[in-house]
Amino acid sequence: MNIQHLKYALEVAKQKSISKASRSLYMGQPNLSRAIKELEDELGIIIFERTSKGIKPTPDGEEFLQYAKRILLQIEEVEDIYKVGKRKKSHFSVCVPRAGYIAYAFAELSKSIDTD
C-alpha cells in the first residue's frame, strides 16, 4: 500500500464510480480498478461493493476510508510545515506599561532569540 492507493480509494468513494474517478485522476479505468483490487487484496478486505448503480463502501471500506482521509491530511500538514520556504514563523506580542527596564529586557530577549 502506498499514498497513491489512499488517494485513489478516496477519489473513487467521492465520485461513487470507478470510471468517473479514473477521469478525475487522468488515468485509465482498468488501471484504477486494478489498483483498487490490489489494495483490497493487500488489506484482506473489500473496500467497495460494486453494484449496477455504481459503487459504495462496505462497512470495512468506510472504516478504511476514514483512516485514509486522516493519513492524507496528516501528510499534507507535514508537507506544509517542512517544505522549503513554507516554514511558519512564530510571532510573540506583548503589551506592557511604558517602562525602561521592560523595554531593555525585551531587547535583550530579542537579541538572544535572533542568535539561536
N, C-alpha and C positions, 0 to 999 in steps of 0.2 A: 504494500500500500504506500502511496506517496501523496503529496499535497495535491497533485493534479487530479487524482482519483476523487479526493474530497470535493474539489471544485466541480467535477463532472456530476457527481451524485447530487450536489445541491442545485445545480442548474436543471437537471432532469426533474427533481422534485418541484422546482419553481415553475417550470414550463408544463409539467404534468404530461410530458410527451418526449420520447427519445428523439423523434425526428425534429421537433421544434427546438429542443435543446442542442441538437447537433448543428442546426443552422445558426443558433445563437453563439455557439462555440467555434463556428467556422471549421467544422470537421465533418467527415462522412458519418452517416448514421450507423453503418456496420462497425466502424471503429469505436464509436461511442458505446454501442451495445456490447461489443466485446470487452471494452474497459470496465463497464458496469458488471458484466458477468464475471470477469476476473476478480474484481473487488469482492463480489458476493462469495465466490469460491474461496478466496483467501481468508475472508472473515468467517466463513461457515454459516452465513445467514442469507436469507432472501431479503434484499432491501426494498425491492419494488414488486408489487403484484401487477402483472400485465393483464389488461382486460381489453375488450373490443373498443372501449371508450377512452383508452389511454392507460396511464399507469397511476398507481397510488402507492404510497409507502405502506409496508407491513408494520405491525407493532415494533418488531426489531428494527426495521428501517427507520421508523420515527425516532427511536432512541439513538440510532447511529447518526442520523442527520442532525440531531441536536448537538451531539458531540462534535461532529464535523464543523458545524457552524461556529461553535466556541473555539475550536482549534484554529480555524482560519482567522477569526477575529484576533486571537492572541498573536498569531504570526504577523498580522497587519500592524498590531501595536508595537511589536518588537522592531519591525522594519521602520516604522515611523520614528522610534526612539533612536535607533542606531545607524540609520542611513546617513552617509556623509553629507554634512551641511544642513541636516534637519534636527540636530540636537537641540532640545529645548533648554533654554537658559532659565534659571530660577531668578526671580526678582523678589526683593525684600524692601518693604517700605515701612517707615516708622514716622509717626507724628509726635513730637515732643515739645515741651516749652522751650523757648529760646534761652539757651544757657551755653556758655563757652565750653565747659567741661564735657557736655554731651556731644557737641559738635566735634571736639577733639577725639573723644572715644570712638565715634563712628568713622572719623577719618582714618584712625589707626586700624580699625577693624577692616575698613575697605582696602587699605594697603596690604594687610595680611591675606585677604581673600584673593586679591589680584595676583599675588606672587605664588599662590598654590597651584 
